[in-house]
Every structure is written in structure tokens, then in C-alpha cells.
Amino acid sequence: MLSGGEGDKASPGFYRKQSVRVGALIPPPAPEVPGLMSTLEKYMNEASELPPLIRAGLVHVHFETIHPFFDGNGCIGRLLKMRETADLTLDFLFSQPVVSITEISKSLEKAYSTIRNILQQFIIMGIVSESTTQKRNKLYRFEPYLALLEKEYL
């Protein structure tokens, strides 16, 4: 897939080693990329007062500006946004552990299909389960959290 064209110079999994230009944007020089990515990773994992949607946007913009790879930066940027959406969905489940896709979608202002895909992954991981068998207006339960809340402590 990466043979021929631009992709054959991509070195998948490694930061770019040469300067690049993305339209009018000239990303930082290649030697600065590892340090910039380290700083971005620390920012992504530190606590913040900023709303999560603002943080997700900032992370995406900074990643795209650093442009750390020769090829595939757009895909990785979209994955970062998906990770942030999954984190927001999980945060939402802590406040409302039995919920529909529509409720999450409206609250987070994310597409219904995006939330549905995230919940399907959460089902596979055992984080949520469908609590109804009907085709429409399904409810999803945040099982591990509900188990803790329903547990009797002596």
C-alpha cells in the first residue's frame, strides 16, 4: 500500500526526518518533532479546567500543526478526535449510567452514528450492555459502574 508515490518515503511508525510543507503551512523542523510530541502527550494526559470539547479541538490542531509523520497525519488526527469523543462518552456514562444513544449524541453534540460506534466498542469491551432487545430507542447500561453502586457494603 505504501509502495510507489509519496507513501514509499513515509517510514510508518517513525517521525518524519525531513521538512515538509502542507499547503501554506510549514510545520516545525523535523528535529523538533519528538520534543513537541512529548509536550503534546503530556498536555493530553494532564488535568485541565477547559471543557473537553475545547481540549479535543486544541489537541487536534496542535497535532496537525506539528505534522509529525510524512504521511497519515490526517488519519491519526481523526483517531485522536475519536479518542476524545470516547472519553467524553465515558464521562457522560458516569453521570447517567443508563442512557440512549440519542441522549448522549444530543448532550455531546456528536453524530448519532459516532456514538453508536463507540457504544458498540464499549459492548465488546464489557463496559456497557444493551438493556433492551427492541430495535429502536435502545438503552445502554454502564455495567461496571452500576455494579459498584448496587453492591451492598457491610
ZAMARVO-794240 format. One record per residue: residue number from 0; residue in one letter; x, y, z of N, C-alpha, C, CB in turn. Coordinates in Angstrom, 2 decimals, padded with zeros to 5 digits. Glycine has a CB too. Layout:
BEGIN
NUM,A,X,Y,Z,X,Y,Z,X,Y,Z,X,Y,Z;
...
! end
This chain:
BEGIN
0,M,000.82,-001.19,000.00,000.00,000.00,000.00,000.87,001.27,000.00,-000.93,-000.01,001.21;
1,L,002.00,001.19,000.68,002.85,002.37,000.76,003.94,002.38,-000.30,003.47,002.46,002.12;
2,S,003.93,001.41,-001.20,004.96,001.42,-002.23,004.51,002.28,-003.40,005.28,-000.02,-002.70;
3,G,005.41,003.06,-003.90,005.08,003.96,-005.01,004.47,005.25,-004.53,004.14,003.28,-005.98;
4,G,004.81,006.35,-005.12,004.25,007.64,-004.73,004.85,008.15,-003.44,002.73,007.55,-004.60;
5,E,004.10,009.04,-002.77,004.59,009.66,-001.54,004.77,008.66,-000.41,003.64,010.75,-001.10;
6,G,003.89,007.65,-000.34,003.90,006.71,000.77,005.18,005.90,000.89,002.77,005.78,000.63;
7,D,005.93,005.73,-000.20,007.14,004.91,-000.10,008.23,005.59,000.71,007.65,004.59,-001.49;
8,K,008.11,006.89,000.99,009.08,007.62,001.81,008.57,007.79,003.25,009.37,008.99,001.19;
9,A,007.41,007.23,003.56,006.70,007.55,004.79,007.35,007.01,006.05,005.33,007.05,004.70;
10,S,008.04,005.90,006.02,008.59,005.27,007.23,007.51,005.15,008.30,009.80,006.09,007.78;
11,P,006.51,004.31,008.06,005.40,004.18,009.02,005.90,003.87,010.43,004.44,003.08,008.57;
12,G,005.33,004.55,011.40,005.69,004.34,012.80,006.83,005.21,013.29,006.04,002.93,013.00;
13,F,007.42,005.97,012.41,008.55,006.83,012.78,008.22,008.28,012.44,009.85,006.38,012.07;
14,Y,008.74,009.18,013.27,008.57,010.59,012.98,009.32,010.94,011.69,009.06,011.47,014.15;
15,R,008.84,011.95,011.00,009.48,012.37,009.76,010.88,012.87,010.04,008.65,013.47,009.05;
16,K,011.75,012.69,009.07,013.15,013.10,009.22,013.51,014.27,008.31,014.06,011.92,008.93;
17,Q,012.53,014.76,007.57,012.79,015.89,006.69,011.68,016.93,006.84,012.90,015.43,005.22;
18,S,011.95,018.10,006.34,010.96,019.17,006.37,009.86,018.87,005.37,011.60,020.53,006.07;
19,V,008.66,019.31,005.69,007.52,019.13,004.80,006.76,020.44,004.71,006.58,017.98,005.29;
20,R,005.89,020.49,003.73,005.01,021.65,003.56,003.61,021.10,003.33,005.49,022.58,002.37;
21,V,002.64,021.65,004.03,001.25,021.22,003.89,000.46,022.46,003.46,000.68,020.60,005.25;
22,G,000.30,022.61,002.15,-000.34,023.81,001.63,000.49,025.01,002.02,-001.78,023.95,002.17;
23,A,-000.14,025.97,002.69,000.57,027.17,003.13,001.29,026.96,004.47,-000.40,028.34,003.25;
24,L,000.97,025.83,005.16,001.57,025.55,006.46,002.95,024.92,006.31,000.66,024.62,007.28;
25,I,003.90,025.46,007.03,005.22,024.85,007.11,005.39,024.36,008.55,006.38,025.86,006.69;
26,P,005.23,023.05,008.79,005.35,022.51,010.14,006.75,022.71,010.71,005.00,021.02,010.14;
27,P,006.91,022.51,012.01,008.23,022.68,012.64,009.27,021.77,011.99,008.15,022.39,014.15;
28,P,010.54,022.16,012.09,011.61,021.31,011.54,011.59,019.91,012.18,012.99,021.98,011.77;
29,A,011.98,018.91,011.41,011.94,017.52,011.86,012.64,017.27,013.20,012.57,016.65,010.82;
30,P,013.80,017.87,013.49,014.45,017.59,014.77,013.63,018.04,016.00,015.79,018.28,014.81;
31,E,012.69,018.95,015.80,011.86,019.42,016.92,010.65,018.52,017.18,011.39,020.83,016.64;
32,V,010.31,017.64,016.25,009.09,016.84,016.35,009.03,015.98,017.62,008.98,015.95,015.14;
33,P,010.08,015.20,017.98,009.95,014.36,019.18,009.63,015.17,020.44,011.24,013.59,019.40;
34,G,010.28,016.29,020.64,010.01,017.13,021.81,008.61,017.71,021.80,011.02,018.25,021.90;
35,L,008.16,018.16,020.64,006.81,018.70,020.52,005.75,017.64,020.78,006.60,019.31,019.13;
36,M,005.98,016.43,020.29,005.03,015.33,020.52,005.01,014.94,021.99,005.38,014.11,019.64;
37,S,006.16,014.97,022.64,006.22,014.67,024.07,005.42,015.69,024.87,007.68,014.65,024.56;
38,T,005.57,016.95,024.52,004.81,018.02,025.18,003.31,017.85,024.93,005.28,019.41,024.68;
39,L,002.93,017.51,023.70,001.52,017.30,023.38,000.96,016.12,024.17,001.33,017.06,021.87;
40,E,001.71,015.04,024.28,001.25,013.88,025.05,001.03,014.25,026.52,002.27,012.72,024.94;
41,K,001.95,015.00,027.10,001.79,015.44,028.49,000.53,016.29,028.64,003.04,016.23,028.96;
42,Y,000.30,017.19,027.69,-000.89,018.03,027.74,-002.16,017.19,027.68,-000.87,019.05,026.58;
43,M,-002.16,016.17,026.81,-003.34,015.32,026.65,-003.68,014.58,027.94,-003.12,014.32,025.53;
44,N,-002.67,014.29,028.75,-002.88,013.46,029.94,-002.95,014.23,031.24,-001.81,012.46,030.03;
45,E,-002.81,015.55,031.20,-002.88,016.32,032.43,-004.30,016.82,032.68,-001.90,017.51,032.38;
46,A,-004.61,017.07,033.92,-005.92,017.60,034.29,-006.03,019.04,033.78,-006.14,017.55,035.83;
47,S,-007.26,019.43,033.45,-007.46,020.77,032.91,-008.85,021.27,033.27,-007.26,020.78,031.39;
48,E,-008.98,022.58,033.37,-010.27,023.21,033.61,-011.04,023.46,032.32,-010.08,024.52,034.35;
49,L,-010.36,023.31,031.18,-011.01,023.55,029.90,-012.08,022.50,029.63,-009.98,023.56,028.76;
50,P,-013.16,022.88,028.97,-014.16,021.88,028.58,-013.52,020.84,027.65,-015.38,022.56,027.89;
51,P,-013.91,019.57,027.79,-013.30,018.51,026.99,-013.36,018.73,025.49,-013.95,017.21,027.31;
52,L,-014.45,019.31,024.98,-014.54,019.54,023.54,-013.50,020.56,023.07,-015.94,020.02,023.18;
53,I,-013.24,021.56,023.89,-012.21,022.56,023.56,-010.84,021.89,023.56,-012.24,023.75,024.56;
54,R,-010.59,021.06,024.58,-009.30,020.35,024.65,-009.12,019.44,023.44,-009.22,019.51,025.95;
55,A,-010.17,018.73,023.04,-010.08,017.83,021.89,-009.70,018.63,020.64,-011.42,017.08,021.67;
56,G,-010.32,019.77,020.47,-010.01,020.62,019.32,-008.58,021.11,019.36,-010.95,021.79,019.27;
57,L,-008.12,021.53,020.54,-006.75,022.01,020.67,-005.73,020.91,020.38,-006.52,022.56,022.08;
58,V,-005.98,019.71,020.91,-005.07,018.59,020.65,-005.01,018.30,019.16,-005.53,017.33,021.42;
59,H,-006.16,018.29,018.51,-006.19,018.00,017.08,-005.43,019.06,016.29,-007.64,017.92,016.59;
60,V,-005.67,020.32,016.58,-004.98,021.41,015.87,-003.47,021.34,016.09,-005.52,022.78,016.32;
61,H,-003.05,021.11,017.33,-001.61,021.04,017.60,-000.97,019.84,016.89,-001.36,020.95,019.11;
62,F,-001.66,018.71,016.91,-001.13,017.54,016.23,-000.96,017.82,014.73,-002.06,016.32,016.44;
63,E,-002.00,018.37,014.13,-001.93,018.65,012.69,-000.88,019.70,012.38,-003.30,019.11,012.17;
64,T,-000.66,020.65,013.29,000.35,021.68,013.09,001.76,021.10,013.19,000.17,022.81,014.10;
65,I,001.96,020.20,014.15,003.27,019.54,014.28,003.54,018.66,013.06,003.34,018.68,015.59;
66,H,002.51,018.02,012.56,002.60,017.15,011.38,003.79,016.20,011.54,002.74,017.99,010.06;
67,P,003.72,015.31,012.55,004.90,014.53,012.91,005.31,013.44,011.92,004.68,013.90,014.22;
68,F,004.40,013.00,011.08,004.71,011.91,010.16,004.74,012.43,008.73,003.68,010.77,010.29;
69,F,005.45,011.72,007.88,005.50,012.11,006.49,004.14,011.89,005.83,006.59,011.32,005.75;
70,D,003.44,010.85,006.25,002.15,010.51,005.68,001.25,009.97,006.79,002.30,009.45,004.53;
71,G,-000.05,010.16,006.67,-001.01,009.58,007.62,-001.39,010.48,008.78,-000.46,008.34,008.15;
72,N,-000.96,011.73,008.78,-001.28,012.63,009.89,-002.78,012.88,010.03,-000.56,013.95,009.70;
73,G,-003.49,012.97,008.91,-004.94,013.19,008.95,-005.66,012.04,009.64,-005.49,013.38,007.55;
74,C,-005.25,010.81,009.32,-005.88,009.63,009.95,-005.63,009.63,011.45,-005.33,008.34,009.33;
75,I,-004.40,009.88,011.85,-004.07,009.90,013.27,-004.82,011.04,013.97,-002.54,010.05,013.47;
76,G,-004.91,012.19,013.33,-005.65,013.31,013.90,-007.11,012.95,014.14,-005.57,014.53,012.98;
77,R,-007.72,012.24,013.19,-009.11,011.82,013.36,-009.23,010.79,014.48,-009.66,011.23,012.04;
78,L,-008.24,009.91,014.62,-008.26,008.94,015.73,-008.17,009.65,017.07,-007.09,007.94,015.59;
79,L,-007.36,010.70,017.14,-007.27,011.47,018.39,-008.62,012.07,018.74,-006.20,012.57,018.27;
80,K,-009.32,012.60,017.73,-010.65,013.15,017.99,-011.62,012.06,018.44,-011.20,013.85,016.73;
81,M,-011.50,010.87,017.86,-012.37,009.76,018.26,-012.08,009.35,019.70,-012.19,008.56,017.30;
82,R,-010.79,009.35,020.06,-010.44,009.02,021.45,-011.07,010.01,022.41,-008.90,008.99,021.64;
83,E,-010.99,011.27,022.07,-011.59,012.30,022.92,-013.10,012.11,023.02,-011.26,013.70,022.37;
84,T,-013.74,011.75,021.91,-015.19,011.51,021.93,-015.52,010.30,022.80,-015.73,011.30,020.49;
85,A,-014.69,009.26,022.72,-014.90,008.08,023.57,-014.75,008.46,025.05,-013.91,006.95,023.19;
86,D,-013.75,009.29,025.35,-013.56,009.74,026.74,-014.77,010.55,027.21,-012.27,010.59,026.87;
87,L,-015.27,011.43,026.36,-016.46,012.23,026.71,-017.67,011.33,026.94,-016.76,013.26,025.60;
88,T,-017.81,010.31,026.10,-018.92,009.37,026.25,-018.82,008.65,027.58,-018.95,008.35,025.08;
89,L,-017.63,008.21,027.93,-017.43,007.53,029.21,-017.73,008.46,030.38,-015.98,007.00,029.32;
90,D,-017.27,009.70,030.30,-017.59,010.69,031.34,-019.10,010.86,031.47,-016.92,012.05,031.02;
91,F,-019.79,010.91,030.34,-021.24,011.06,030.35,-021.90,009.87,031.05,-021.78,011.20,028.92;
92,L,-021.38,008.68,030.80,-021.95,007.47,031.42,-021.81,007.49,032.94,-021.27,006.22,030.85;
93,F,-020.79,008.15,033.46,-020.66,008.25,034.92,-021.78,009.11,035.50,-019.29,008.85,035.29;
94,S,-022.26,010.07,034.75,-023.35,010.92,035.26,-024.72,010.35,034.95,-023.24,012.32,034.67;
95,Q,-024.80,009.53,033.92,-026.09,008.93,033.53,-025.80,007.51,033.05,-026.82,009.79,032.40;
96,P,-025.75,006.54,033.98,-025.30,005.19,033.63,-026.29,004.33,032.84,-024.96,004.47,034.86;
97,V,-027.53,004.77,032.70,-028.50,004.09,031.84,-029.00,005.15,030.87,-029.69,003.43,032.66;
98,V,-028.72,004.95,029.57,-028.90,006.04,028.63,-029.13,005.51,027.21,-027.68,006.98,028.65;
99,S,-029.69,006.35,026.38,-029.86,006.01,024.95,-028.78,006.70,024.13,-031.28,006.41,024.44;
100,I,-028.58,006.22,022.92,-027.62,006.85,022.02,-028.02,008.30,021.75,-027.52,006.07,020.69;
101,T,-029.30,008.52,021.55,-029.79,009.87,021.25,-029.46,010.84,022.38,-031.30,009.85,021.01;
102,E,-029.62,010.40,023.63,-029.32,011.29,024.77,-027.84,011.69,024.78,-029.68,010.60,026.10;
103,I,-026.96,010.71,024.55,-025.53,011.02,024.54,-025.20,011.92,023.35,-024.68,009.71,024.48;
104,S,-025.73,011.56,022.19,-025.47,012.30,020.97,-025.86,013.77,021.11,-026.22,011.68,019.80;
105,K,-027.05,014.02,021.64,-027.51,015.40,021.81,-026.69,016.13,022.86,-028.98,015.43,022.19;
106,S,-026.41,015.48,023.96,-025.67,016.12,025.04,-024.25,016.49,024.62,-025.63,015.21,026.25;
107,L,-023.58,015.59,023.90,-022.20,015.84,023.50,-022.09,016.55,022.15,-021.45,014.54,023.43;
108,E,-023.26,016.74,021.51,-023.29,017.36,020.17,-022.40,016.60,019.19,-022.85,018.82,020.25;
109,K,-022.56,015.27,019.20,-021.84,014.38,018.30,-022.84,013.60,017.47,-020.91,013.41,019.09;
110,A,-022.43,013.15,016.31,-023.31,012.40,015.42,-023.79,011.12,016.09,-022.60,012.09,014.11;
111,Y,-025.04,010.80,015.82,-025.65,009.56,016.35,-024.79,008.35,015.98,-027.10,009.39,015.79;
112,S,-024.35,008.28,014.72,-023.57,007.12,014.27,-022.23,007.03,014.99,-023.34,007.21,012.75;
113,T,-021.63,008.16,015.32,-020.36,008.16,016.06,-020.55,007.56,017.44,-019.79,009.58,016.17;
114,I,-021.59,008.00,018.14,-021.87,007.49,019.49,-022.25,006.01,019.42,-023.00,008.30,020.16;
115,R,-023.03,005.63,018.42,-023.40,004.22,018.26,-022.16,003.36,018.10,-024.35,004.03,017.05;
116,N,-021.21,003.81,017.27,-019.97,003.05,017.06,-019.15,002.93,018.33,-019.14,003.69,015.97;
117,I,-019.09,004.01,019.09,-018.35,003.97,020.35,-019.02,003.01,021.32,-018.26,005.38,020.98;
118,L,-020.35,003.06,021.43,-021.05,002.15,022.34,-020.88,000.70,021.91,-022.54,002.51,022.41;
119,Q,-020.84,000.44,020.61,-020.60,-000.93,020.14,-019.23,-001.42,020.60,-020.72,-001.01,018.59;
120,Q,-018.24,-000.56,020.55,-016.91,-000.93,021.05,-016.94,-001.14,022.56,-015.87,000.14,020.68;
121,F,-017.68,-000.30,023.26,-017.81,-000.46,024.71,-018.50,-001.77,025.06,-018.59,000.72,025.32;
122,I,-019.45,-002.21,024.24,-020.11,-003.50,024.47,-019.08,-004.63,024.33,-021.29,-003.71,023.46;
123,I,-018.28,-004.58,023.28,-017.25,-005.60,023.06,-016.28,-005.64,024.24,-016.48,-005.32,021.76;
124,M,-015.96,-004.48,024.80,-015.02,-004.39,025.92,-015.68,-004.69,027.26,-014.40,-003.00,025.97;
125,G,-016.99,-004.89,027.28,-017.69,-005.21,028.52,-017.97,-003.99,029.39,-016.89,-006.19,029.30;
126,I,-017.90,-002.81,028.83,-018.13,-001.58,029.60,-019.62,-001.28,029.68,-017.39,-000.40,028.96;
127,V,-020.34,-001.48,028.59,-021.79,-001.27,028.59,-022.47,-002.51,028.04,-022.18,-000.01,027.77;
128,S,-023.77,-002.60,028.32,-024.59,-003.65,027.72,-025.90,-003.03,027.28,-024.83,-004.83,028.72;
129,E,-026.54,-003.67,026.31,-027.86,-003.23,025.90,-028.84,-003.76,026.92,-028.22,-003.71,024.45;
130,S,-029.71,-002.89,027.41,-030.67,-003.34,028.42,-032.04,-003.61,027.81,-030.79,-002.31,029.53;
131,T,-032.19,-003.39,026.51,-033.44,-003.68,025.84,-033.15,-004.48,024.59,-034.21,-002.38,025.50;
132,T,-034.12,-005.24,024.14,-033.95,-006.03,022.92,-034.67,-005.42,021.74,-034.44,-007.45,023.14;
133,Q,-035.36,-004.32,021.97,-036.09,-003.68,020.87,-035.12,-003.06,019.87,-037.05,-002.60,021.41;
134,K,-035.60,-002.86,018.65,-034.74,-002.31,017.59,-034.52,-000.81,017.72,-035.34,-002.61,016.24;
135,R,-035.49,-000.10,018.26,-035.40,001.36,018.38,-035.37,001.75,019.84,-036.59,002.06,017.66;
136,N,-034.81,002.94,020.09,-034.76,003.51,021.44,-034.13,002.57,022.46,-036.16,003.88,021.89;
137,K,-033.04,001.94,022.06,-032.34,001.03,022.96,-031.72,001.82,024.11,-031.25,000.24,022.20;
138,L,-031.66,001.17,025.25,-030.99,001.75,026.40,-029.70,000.97,026.65,-031.90,001.73,027.65;
139,Y,-028.69,001.68,027.08,-027.39,001.08,027.36,-027.06,001.31,028.83,-026.28,001.67,026.44;
140,R,-026.52,000.26,029.45,-026.19,000.30,030.87,-024.67,000.25,031.06,-026.85,-000.88,031.62;
141,F,-024.17,001.14,031.88,-022.76,001.19,032.24,-022.56,000.20,033.38,-022.31,002.66,032.65;
142,E,-022.42,-001.08,033.01,-022.48,-002.18,033.97,-021.47,-002.13,035.12,-022.28,-003.43,033.24;
143,P,-020.17,-001.93,034.86,-019.23,-001.94,035.99,-019.56,-000.86,037.04,-017.80,-001.73,035.47;
144,Y,-019.98,000.29,036.57,-020.32,001.39,037.47,-021.60,001.07,038.25,-020.49,002.70,036.69;
145,L,-022.60,000.57,037.55,-023.86,000.22,038.21,-023.64,-000.90,039.22,-024.90,-000.19,037.18;
146,A,-022.77,-001.84,038.92,-022.48,-002.93,039.86,-021.90,-002.38,041.16,-021.50,-003.95,039.22;
147,L,-021.03,-001.39,041.04,-020.47,-000.77,042.25,-021.55,-000.03,043.04,-019.35,000.20,041.88;
148,L,-022.42,000.68,042.35,-023.48,001.43,043.01,-024.51,000.51,043.67,-024.17,002.35,042.01;
149,E,-024.75,-000.64,043.08,-025.78,-001.55,043.58,-025.23,-002.53,044.61,-026.40,-002.31,042.44;
150,K,-023.91,-002.57,044.77,-023.30,-003.51,045.70,-023.62,-003.14,047.14,-021.79,-003.56,045.49;
151,E,-023.89,-004.17,047.93,-024.14,-003.93,049.35,-022.83,-004.02,050.10,-025.17,-004.94,049.91;
152,Y,-022.55,-003.00,050.85,-021.34,-002.97,051.66,-021.71,-003.20,053.10,-020.58,-001.62,051.49;
153,L,-020.93,-004.03,053.78,-021.22,-004.31,055.18,-020.48,-003.40,056.11,-020.90,-005.72,055.51;
! end
